[in-house]
Amino acid sequence: MFATRIVKYARHAASFTLHFTHGGLLVAGLIVTLFVASRIATHGVQGLALGSLLGSSPVVAAQAPDSEVQDQTEEVGQEIALSPDLQRVKSYLAKRYQVSAVAIEPLLASAQQTGRSVGVDPLLLVAVMAIESRFNPFAESPVGAQGLMQVIPRFHTDKVDVKSDKAALFDPDTNIRVGALVLKEYIRNTGSVERALEQYGGSSDPATPYAIKVMAVKAQLAAAARGKIIGA
């Protein structure tokens, strides 16, 4: 009789434990469900990572659209390819002026791009660089002409802000751009490239050696561009 009661109590205890455990699991499941639902409402399904469910810092894939990423990549890694003509000019200049072809390539690329955008023959820009500085971007004359195209800052404050950056004209791209704008302005004012060169070189003589020298170098560059070197 006593043994029967013990068995009965044991069954009741086991049943109570089973129901308690089951109920606890249900409550825990409900809590987890509510938590997940709140996280989805806050971050969305795509932004909900496994780490956030486990209590660690959420990992959210915050990526820019593919097109934006591609644009940024192209912007950073963009390189201006020289035309076949300027590739030949590069080889000629490297030998003629004993400068590195690697170092002179970005100067030619800048002249190519600037010449096209401003409306000045890139070979004219290269010829002026050859005469003025022999492709030394840090050249400076006794009168204060600076950089590749020997631009005098105080005469062209409308084209470059040297007050905020005194070294602006020693940047090759800036110097070539300003030099091209100056030449463009002089060509428009004088009506010819030769007279524009006279003004650029500080002379009013139509037979000035400066204009003659620049045009002679330009002719050599044009020949090199066609693969026919003359007068080297």
Summary of the structure (lengths in Angstrom):
residues: 232
radius of gyration: 37.7
end to end distance: 126.3
largest distance: 137.1
contacts: 633
relative contact order: 0.08
helix: 65%
strand: 1%
